[in-house]
Amino acid sequence: MVTNPPCSESQRRHSRLCTVDRTEVIRSCLNPTFSKVFTLDFYFEEVQRLRYELYDISSSHNGMREADCLGAMECTLGQIVSQRKFTKALLKQGNTVGKSSIMITTEELTGNNDYVELSFSARKLDDKDFFSKSDPFLEIYRVNDDNTQQLVHRTETIMNNLNPAWKTFKTSLNSLCSGDHERILKCTVWDWDSNGKHDFIGEFQATFREMRSAMDGRQVQWECINPKYKVKKKNYKNSGIVILNQCKIIKMHSFLDYIMGGCQIQFTVAIDFTASNGDPRNSCSLHYIHPYQPNEYLKALVAVGEICQDYDSDKMFPAFGFGARIPPDFKVSHDFAVNFNEDNPECAGIQGVVEAYQNCLPKIQLYGPTNIAPIIQKVANFASEEMHTKEAMQYFILLILTDGVITDMADTREAIVHASHLPMSVIIVGVGNADFTDMEMLDGDDGILRSPKGEPVLRDIVQFVPFRNFKHASPAALAKSVLAEVPNQVVDYYNSKGIKPKCPSEYESSRTFGH
């Protein structure tokens, strides 16, 4: 049968499907390539579920009501962006796999986050002072769509100099021209006066497109014009020349640039098995396994892990425990593998972590104290190996689930300061009803965390939240709260190291799911 398929994309919100858009209809084609682009807002901290449906519409169709569904495919937006080209089989009615598949290609549409460095000088400016030369400074204004003007930059004043060379300055391309290279920029040169009544020397208009000509080492020049002099003076040429000596664009890469370049999120979980959690056999215990209702540890683990798993191709997650006596000799450990395989602590998928957690509870003795520095150091060792590659291929997220205030605060602060130099972030979720006031200091939102020796963190990498704040909200709300800062933490790390994302040509993944 020859088909005429359009494709529709739906987004699942609160378990309801909302149609996002539909493609055009392509006539008489079994291998259509649709030109229609679906535009969606991307949120790393949310699971954005999507459903694609492919329909065959006959030439005498009466809309979608008489269309035949050829198949459907469900995935998350995270799965798509982490692979650039995402291919998956279309399921027929009854969820049977047919021979058809759908490929989705993705790219980021953003505002411009790039920065630009500009270096201006001038020569032969008009002299406005009687007893000395002018004291010039330059102002650059962006002309907005409504004709209002927004000051972008004011240079320093150079005293007593008609041929000033102002300091190089940096501004975002958004601030300079709203990302529009043809937008008019009004530039004015003034002679500074101590009474604040600065004398007007002249002005000119420019665009960023003109400024870009200075990128290849050439100078760009504009005549500085005083409109009054131009009218009054017969032989008036200009009030000086303003020169752009250098224009340098500094590329600011986005989180999706790194993800689409092949950067994997390596998710690790660490679980508190100290005695303060209560005997797991007792229904009052925070570790009690209820047959129908997951405990807070499981809720937090699944909420955060469900999002991180889309950015890890092998879906293998290391899971560690701390604060318990473990077999065979029942010595206290603060970084044991929950699956008891120290050589390979990885579990298959988030469900594998859940099962390993449930299986280990009867085999261990809850004890103490609550030390989390060893587990931070363990993940930091992995991150340190990654750092030495000087490539953006693995970023580590450590989720620590704990029921109480930590005992090794000094060592933990030291470990976090060290980790702030590495490609990793730490998320701490406080489970239960303990007083977590002291834990807030690890989250640098209210001030700079320092090691006991006074060394500050290089980056704010810790996010702490008490689970009780989300007890009556959906698990998605918890994940959203703790993961919202991760994209900026990833970008800040790689930008601070000058590490660019790999190009799609260097890393081209077209892994196929659900053959």
N, C-alpha and C positions, 0 to 999 in steps of 0.2 A: 504494500500500500504506500502510495506517495503521500507525504504529510505536508501540512502547512502550519508549522508550529510557532506559536508565540510562547514566551516564557514569562511567568510572573514570579515576583519575589515577595515573600511575606515575612514580617518580623513578629516574633512571639513576645507579647508583653503581658505579664501577669497571667500566663497560661492561655492568653487569647491571641489569635492570629490577626494581625492588621496588615492589609495589603500595602506594600510599599510602592510598587510600580509594575508595569508590564512592558515587555519588549514589543517591537514591531512584529508583524506577521511576515514570515518568509515563505513564499509559495514554492511548492513542488521541490522540496529539498529534504534529504534524509540526514545531512550533516551541516545544519545551519550554523553560521557565525553571526550572532546578533550585534548590531551596532549600538543599541540602546545601553546607556550607562546608568547604573543604579548608584545613587549617592546616599551614603549613610554616615552618621556621626559614630565615631569609634571611641569606646570607653574600655580601657584595659581592665579596670576594676569591676566590670560587669560581665556576666555571661550573656552574650547577645545571640539568641537562638534565631536561626533563619530557616525558611523552608522555600525551596524552589519547585515549581510545578510546571510541567511542559504539556502543552495542549495541541491537539490537531483540530484545526477549524476547516470545515469544508467550504468550497467556493460559494455555496449558497447559504452560508452560516447565518444564524440568527443570534449573534453575540456568543458569549461564553456559556450560555445555558445549554446550547446544543453541541458544545465542544467536547471532544473525547480526551480524557487525561491519559497521556502516554507514560507518565511516571512522575515521581516526586523524589526530592532529596532534602534531608535535614542536616544542618551542621551549625557551627557557631562562627561568628565573624572572626573570633580569635584564630580558629583553625585556618581560615582563608588567608588572613594577613600574615600568618607565620610561615606560609608556604608560597606566597605570590601566585603560583598556579596550582589551584586545588581541583583535583579530579575525583569524582565519586560516582558510583553506579546509581542509576535511577531505579527506584523501587516501584513495581507495579502495585495494583490493588492487592491487598492481602500481604503486603510487604515482601513479595517475592522479587528476587533479583533478576532483571532482564538483561538483554545484551547492550542496552543503551547506557551511556554515561554522560555526565555534564562536566565541563571544565569552566572554572571561574578564574579570571585573571583580575588582580587587584593592584591599584596604585593609590598613593596618598595625594589628596588635594588639600593643600594647606595655605594659610596666609604665609607671607614670607618672613621667616625667622632669621634671615641672614643679617649680618652686620657689615657696615662699610667704614673704612678708614679713609679720611680725607685730610690732605695737607695743602693749605692755602698760603699764598704770599701776595704781595702787591708791589707795584712800582710807580713812582712819580705821582703819588697822591697829592691832591690839593693841600696847600698849607693853610690851616685855619687859625693859627696862633701868631700873635704879633712878635713875641719875644723868644719864641722857640718854634720847633716844628710840630706838626699835628701828632696827636697820641691816638692812633687808629685802632679800632676794633671792628670785627665783622659779625653781622647777624644774618642767619639763614632762616627764612620762614617758609613753611609749607602752605600753599594756597589750597584750601579745602573745596569740596564740590559746591558748597553754598557761598563761595567767595570769601569766607572768613580766613584769617591767617593764624597759623599756629607756629610759635617760635620753636625751632628744632635745636638750634645751637647758637651760643654767643661765645666768640673767642675771647681770650685774654686781651688786655690792652697792652700795646707796645709803645712805650713812651718815646716821644721826640724822634720820630722815624717816619719818613715818607716812603720807605721801601721795606715795610714790615714782612717778617716771615713768622706766621702764627704757628702754634704748636699743632701737631697732628692730633685729630680727635676721632673718636669712634661713636657711631650712632647706628641704631637698627634701621634697616631698609623700610620697615613699617613706619617708624617715626619720621624718617626723611621724606618719603613720598607715598606712604600707604601701599607700597609695593607696585605703584604705577610709575613706570620709568618715564612717561610723558608728562607727568604732573608738573605744573609750574612751581618753581622755587624762587621766591623773591629774596634777593641778597642785598643788604644795605651796609655801607661802610660809614662809620661815625668817628668824629674826633671827640675823645673823652674829655669831659670837664669835671672838676671836683665838685661843682655845685649841682651836678646831675643834669644840667641843661646841655646835653651833648650836641655838638654841631654836625649837621648833615654834610657828608662829603659827596656821596653819590650812591647809585643803586644800579642793579642789573637783574635780568631774569635768566634762569637756567633751568635745565631739566636733568634728571639723573642720566638719561640717555647721553646727553652731551658730556657729563662728568665721566662716564664710563670710558671715554676716549683716552683718559689719563692712565688707564690700566696697563697699557703696553709701553709705559715709559715716556710717552709724549706729554707735553704740557698743554693744558686747555686754558684759553684766555678769554676774558670778557672786558669790554670797556665799561668803566664805572661812570655813569652819567648822572649829572645834576640837571633835572628837567628845567629849572629856572634859568640856569646859565645857558642852556641850549637855546632857549627862547630869546634871552637878552643879548648874549654875546655873539657877534657876527662870525668870528673865526673859531668858535668853541669846538674842540674835538672831543675831549673827555676830561674827567677829573682824576684820571689815573687808570691803571690796568690791574685787574685782579687775576691771579694765576692759580690754577689748580695743578700742583706739582705731582700729586700722587692720588690715585683712587684704587683702593684695594678691597675686594669683597671677601669677607670672612664667612665661610659657609657654616651655619649652625644646623647640625643634623638633628632630626627628630627621633623620637622613640621608634616610630614605625620604620624609619630609615635603617635602624640597627636590626630590628626584628626581620624586616624583609631582606636584609643583607645576610641573614642566616644566624643571627645571634639567638642562642637558646637560653631559656630561663631554667636554671637548674634548681628545682624545688626540693628542700630538705625539711623534715619535720622532727622536732624534739619534744618529748612528752615527759611531764613531771610525774614520777612514781614515788613521791615521798609519802610518809605515813600520815601526814596531815590531810591527805585526800580521803582517808577512811578505808576500812576493809572493803575491797571490791565485792565481797559476797553480801554486804549489807546494803539495803536499798537506799540508805542515806548517803552512801559513798559517792563521791564525784566520779569514781571509776565504775560504778555499778552498771552492768550491761542489762538494760531493760529489753525484754523481747520486742516491744513495739515502739519505744521512744528512745532515740539516741541520746546519750549523755552530752554534756557541754563540750567535752573534749572532742567527741566525734562530730558534733555540729560545726565547731570552729574549724576542725581539720578539713572536713568535706567542703565547707563554704569557700575557704581560701584555696584549697588544692584543686577544686573543680575549675577555677579560673587559670591557675598557673599551668595546669597540665596541657592546655592548648598550645603552649609555647615551648614544649619539650618533646622532641620527635620520638624518643624511644619510650617515653611514658614510664620510666623506671625511677622510683623515688626513694632515696635513702631515708630510713626512719630510725631514730635513736631514742633511748630513754635515759633518764638520770634520776639519782636519788634512791635507787633500789638495790637490794642484795640479790645477786643473780646466780643461777646455777653455773657450774657444779659446786663451787666452793662457797658460794653465798657471801662473797665480799661485795662491799658497796662500790657501785660504778656510777659515774656521771656522764658516760658517753657510750653506752652499750647498744649494740644492734638489736632492735626490737624483734627481728626474726632470728636472733642468736647466731647469725652468720657474720662474724666479724670481717671476713674476707670480702663478703658481698652483702652489705646491709640494704641493698636496693629491693624495693617491693614493686610488683607489677601493677601499675596504675594506683589511683587513689583507693580503689576497693582493696587492692593488695595491702596497702598500709593499714586500712581498717581491720582486715582479717589478722594481720600480724599483731596488731595492738590487742585485739580480743584474745588471740591465742596465747600471748605472753603473760597476761594478767594472772592466770592460775599458777604460773611457774615461778613467779618472783615474789620476794618479800618487800613490801613497801617500807622504806626506811627514811634516810635523810643524810646530810642536810640538803638544802635547795641551792646547789651550785650550778650555774649556767655558763661560767667562763670556759670550762673544758669543751663544751659543745660548740661555742662560738669559735674557739681556737681551732677546733677540728675542721669546721667548714672553711675557716680562714686559710687553712693549709691548702685546701683544694683551690680556693680563689687565688691564692698566691701563685700557684703553678700556672693558672690561667693568665695572671697579670704578666708573667714573663714572656708569654707568646706575643704580647703587644698587638693582639688582634681582638676584634669585638665578636667573639664566638660563644662565650659562656658568661652569663651573669647569674650569681647565686642568691637565692632567697631562702633565708632560714626562718621557719615558723616555730616559735617556742611557746608551748602551752604549759602554763604553770598555775598552781593554786595559791601561791603565797609569795611573800616578799623574799627575795633571794638573800642567801647567807653570805655569798662571796662578792659583795658590792664593789670592793676595791679592785679585785681581779677582773670583774666584769667590765668595769669602766676602762681598765687597761686594755682588755680584749677588744672592746668596741672602738676605742681610739685607733688601735692597730688596724682593725677591719675597715675603718673609714678610708683607708688608703687603697683598698682592694675592691674588685668588682663584686660587691655583695651588699645586701640589705638585710636587716633583722626585724622581724615582726614578733611582738610579744603579746599574747592574749592572756589576760588574767582570768582564770576560771574560779567560780565560787564567790564567797562573800568576804574574803579577807580585806584588810585595809591596804590598798595598793599605793598609798600616797608616795612612798619612797621610790616606787617604780617609775613615777612620772618623770623623775630627774634623768632617766635614761633616754627619754624622748626629748630631743633638743629643741622642741617648739618654744619653750619658755626661757631658753638661755643656752649657752654653749656648754656641752658636756666636756669635762676634762678628766684626764687620768689622775691618779693620786699624786703623780709628779708635776701636775699642772699643764700637761700637754693637751691642747684642744683637739677635738675631732676635726678632721679635714672636711668632712661632709656630714650632714645630718642623715644617718642611715637607719635609725631606730624609730619604729612606730609602736606605741603601747596603747592598748585599749582593754578595759575590763569587759568581759563577756556580758556581765549583768546589764550594761548599758543597752544591750541589744536583745535582752531576754524576750521582750514582747514584740520584737521586729523580726523580719524575715532574715534567714542566714545571709541573703544577698546584701543586706544593709551592713552587716559586719564586714564582709569581704570588701565592700565598696569603701568603707572607712579605713581599713588597714592597707589596702592596695593602691589607693588613689595617688599616693606620693611616689610609687615605684617608677613610673615612666620618667619623671624628672630626675630621680636618683640615678637611673641608668644613663640618661643623657649627660647629667652633670659629671659622672665618673669618666665616661669616654671622652667628653669634650675637654675635661681638665688634663687628661693624658695626651690629648691631641690625636686620639685614635679614631679614624674614620670608619664608617660602616663599609663592609665589603660590597662591591657592586653586584647587581643581579647577574652579570656575566661571569663573575668569579664564583658566585654561589647560586646556581639555578636549580631549584628543587621542584620536581613535579611528582612527588610521591603520591601514589594512588591508594585511596582508602575504599574498603568495601567492594572488592572486585566482584 
